[in-house]
Amino acid sequence: MTISATAFGSAPTFAKLAFDNAITPSSLQSYRFLITFVVILFVTIVAKQVTRPNASHLPRLLTLAISTGLSSLCYMTSVKYIPVAVASLTFFTFPLVVAPISHLMKIDKLTQIKVLAMMIAFCGLCLLLGTTYKLQWIGISMAFAAGLFVATSFIVSKPLTEDLSPLTMAVFATGLPCFAYATSSIVSDDLTHPQNLLGGAGLFANSICHAIGLTCCYAAIARLGPTRTAVMMNVEPLISVLAAYLVLGQTITIFQSLGIIGVVSGIVLMSYTRRD
């Protein structure tokens, strides 16, 4: 789970580097999913982790692929309009969606302690990421929509993990978006590439983070369940803030430091409910 959060948390900063060096949102997605798909497919074959889905898996796999493609587009594009920290906070409303829906669908039990853990972690995020930026609502809307799509992917993933390996799920989750974005970019003549080495490095690093994050995330859902995994992912914005500070020069305030304490407290409290 730590590996997944670190990879996902670093990805927006690398996307920002690519955007700052003349790549379009659709081109970023085309390259991102192509590199991710090739890497995951190669690892799946080498590791012999191929598990064949049956017809009953296809609706969930299709939903997973669509939600993965749309969440990536919305979240990565949001950092073009708003700071990484604000995008991360808005995106991380999704655990509040995953938990009650998982409870209603009888996928994961929602206890009072889990609710308290979610509230503490989210309040910590509010302190951590702050509200001092001049917001552009298109960026806020895209980050929020990304969170809803991720919530959908978390909910449909749990039943799939019972029959399919995490790598197999990642192959399907990235294969369809890879084909869709590549086709769209070529047909619309909108396939651009970074103009320098820094932009290219940002694009490649973003894609590798995506591949690692997806695979580890599905493995965590299989082991911990969607609700606990979603709350554990609250550590991701800590990585986002740190990466934005180191790479983009965004500073960390005293209120953000207090937020870190809140996030960690929520994660520890959620871990306490492991035997619920």
VENZI-V467563 format. One record per residue. N is the residue number from 0. RES is the residue in one small letter. D_FIRST is the distance of its C-alpha to the first C-alpha in Angstrom with 1 decimal. Layout:
BEGIN
n = [N & N]
res = [RES & RES]
d_first = [D_FIRST & D_FIRST]
END
This chain:
BEGIN
n = [0 & 1 & 2 & 3 & 4 & 5 & 6 & 7 & 8 & 9 & 10 & 11 & 12 & 13 & 14 & 15 & 16 & 17 & 18 & 19 & 20 & 21 & 22 & 23 & 24 & 25 & 26 & 27 & 28 & 29 & 30 & 31 & 32 & 33 & 34 & 35 & 36 & 37 & 38 & 39 & 40 & 41 & 42 & 43 & 44 & 45 & 46 & 47 & 48 & 49 & 50 & 51 & 52 & 53 & 54 & 55 & 56 & 57 & 58 & 59 & 60 & 61 & 62 & 63 & 64 & 65 & 66 & 67 & 68 & 69 & 70 & 71 & 72 & 73 & 74 & 75 & 76 & 77 & 78 & 79 & 80 & 81 & 82 & 83 & 84 & 85 & 86 & 87 & 88 & 89 & 90 & 91 & 92 & 93 & 94 & 95 & 96 & 97 & 98 & 99 & 100 & 101 & 102 & 103 & 104 & 105 & 106 & 107 & 108 & 109 & 110 & 111 & 112 & 113 & 114 & 115 & 116 & 117 & 118 & 119 & 120 & 121 & 122 & 123 & 124 & 125 & 126 & 127 & 128 & 129 & 130 & 131 & 132 & 133 & 134 & 135 & 136 & 137 & 138 & 139 & 140 & 141 & 142 & 143 & 144 & 145 & 146 & 147 & 148 & 149 & 150 & 151 & 152 & 153 & 154 & 155 & 156 & 157 & 158 & 159 & 160 & 161 & 162 & 163 & 164 & 165 & 166 & 167 & 168 & 169 & 170 & 171 & 172 & 173 & 174 & 175 & 176 & 177 & 178 & 179 & 180 & 181 & 182 & 183 & 184 & 185 & 186 & 187 & 188 & 189 & 190 & 191 & 192 & 193 & 194 & 195 & 196 & 197 & 198 & 199 & 200 & 201 & 202 & 203 & 204 & 205 & 206 & 207 & 208 & 209 & 210 & 211 & 212 & 213 & 214 & 215 & 216 & 217 & 218 & 219 & 220 & 221 & 222 & 223 & 224 & 225 & 226 & 227 & 228 & 229 & 230 & 231 & 232 & 233 & 234 & 235 & 236 & 237 & 238 & 239 & 240 & 241 & 242 & 243 & 244 & 245 & 246 & 247 & 248 & 249 & 250 & 251 & 252 & 253 & 254 & 255 & 256 & 257 & 258 & 259 & 260 & 261 & 262 & 263 & 264 & 265 & 266 & 267 & 268 & 269 & 270 & 271 & 272 & 273 & 274 & 275]
res = [m & t & i & s & a & t & a & f & g & s & a & p & t & f & a & k & l & a & f & d & n & a & i & t & p & s & s & l & q & s & y & r & f & l & i & t & f & v & v & i & l & f & v & t & i & v & a & k & q & v & t & r & p & n & a & s & h & l & p & r & l & l & t & l & a & i & s & t & g & l & s & s & l & c & y & m & t & s & v & k & y & i & p & v & a & v & a & s & l & t & f & f & t & f & p & l & v & v & a & p & i & s & h & l & m & k & i & d & k & l & t & q & i & k & v & l & a & m & m & i & a & f & c & g & l & c & l & l & l & g & t & t & y & k & l & q & w & i & g & i & s & m & a & f & a & a & g & l & f & v & a & t & s & f & i & v & s & k & p & l & t & e & d & l & s & p & l & t & m & a & v & f & a & t & g & l & p & c & f & a & y & a & t & s & s & i & v & s & d & d & l & t & h & p & q & n & l & l & g & g & a & g & l & f & a & n & s & i & c & h & a & i & g & l & t & c & c & y & a & a & i & a & r & l & g & p & t & r & t & a & v & m & m & n & v & e & p & l & i & s & v & l & a & a & y & l & v & l & g & q & t & i & t & i & f & q & s & l & g & i & i & g & v & v & s & g & i & v & l & m & s & y & t & r & r & d]
d_first = [0.0 & 3.8 & 5.4 & 5.1 & 6.2 & 8.6 & 9.9 & 10.6 & 11.9 & 14.2 & 15.5 & 18.0 & 19.7 & 20.4 & 21.7 & 24.0 & 25.3 & 26.2 & 27.8 & 29.9 & 31.2 & 32.8 & 30.4 & 30.6 & 27.7 & 28.6 & 28.8 & 25.4 & 24.0 & 26.3 & 25.2 & 21.5 & 21.4 & 23.9 & 22.0 & 18.7 & 20.6 & 22.5 & 19.6 & 17.6 & 21.0 & 22.0 & 18.9 & 19.2 & 22.9 & 22.6 & 20.0 & 22.2 & 19.4 & 21.8 & 22.3 & 25.1 & 24.8 & 27.9 & 29.7 & 28.0 & 24.6 & 26.1 & 26.3 & 22.6 & 21.8 & 24.2 & 22.8 & 19.2 & 20.8 & 22.9 & 20.3 & 18.0 & 21.1 & 22.3 & 19.2 & 19.0 & 22.7 & 22.7 & 19.8 & 20.8 & 24.4 & 24.1 & 23.6 & 27.0 & 28.6 & 26.7 & 24.8 & 21.2 & 20.6 & 22.6 & 20.9 & 17.4 & 18.8 & 20.7 & 17.8 & 15.7 & 18.3 & 16.6 & 14.8 & 18.4 & 19.4 & 16.7 & 17.4 & 21.2 & 21.4 & 19.1 & 21.4 & 24.5 & 23.5 & 22.8 & 19.3 & 17.7 & 19.8 & 20.1 & 21.4 & 23.1 & 20.6 & 17.7 & 20.1 & 20.8 & 17.2 & 16.8 & 20.1 & 19.5 & 16.3 & 18.2 & 21.2 & 19.3 & 18.3 & 22.0 & 23.1 & 20.5 & 21.5 & 25.0 & 27.7 & 30.1 & 29.9 & 32.5 & 30.7 & 31.4 & 30.9 & 30.2 & 27.1 & 26.1 & 26.9 & 24.9 & 21.7 & 22.3 & 23.0 & 19.8 & 18.0 & 20.2 & 19.5 & 15.7 & 16.5 & 18.7 & 16.2 & 13.8 & 16.9 & 18.3 & 15.3 & 15.2 & 18.7 & 18.2 & 15.3 & 18.1 & 20.3 & 18.5 & 16.1 & 13.0 & 15.0 & 18.1 & 16.6 & 15.5 & 19.1 & 20.7 & 18.6 & 19.6 & 23.0 & 24.9 & 23.8 & 24.7 & 28.2 & 28.7 & 28.0 & 29.9 & 32.8 & 33.0 & 33.0 & 35.6 & 37.8 & 37.8 & 38.3 & 35.5 & 33.6 & 33.5 & 31.7 & 30.9 & 34.1 & 33.1 & 30.8 & 28.6 & 28.0 & 27.4 & 24.8 & 23.0 & 23.2 & 21.9 & 19.0 & 18.1 & 18.3 & 16.3 & 13.4 & 13.8 & 13.8 & 10.7 & 8.7 & 10.5 & 10.1 & 6.5 & 6.5 & 9.4 & 8.3 & 5.9 & 9.1 & 11.2 & 9.9 & 9.4 & 11.7 & 11.9 & 13.0 & 10.4 & 7.5 & 10.0 & 10.7 & 7.3 & 7.5 & 10.6 & 9.5 & 9.8 & 13.6 & 13.9 & 13.0 & 15.4 & 18.1 & 17.9 & 18.0 & 20.8 & 22.6 & 22.5 & 23.4 & 25.2 & 26.7 & 25.5 & 26.0 & 24.2 & 26.6 & 27.0 & 25.9 & 22.6 & 22.2 & 22.9 & 20.3 & 17.7 & 18.9 & 18.7 & 15.1 & 14.1 & 16.6 & 15.2 & 11.7 & 13.7 & 16.0 & 13.5 & 12.3 & 16.0 & 16.5 & 14.5 & 18.0 & 19.4]
END
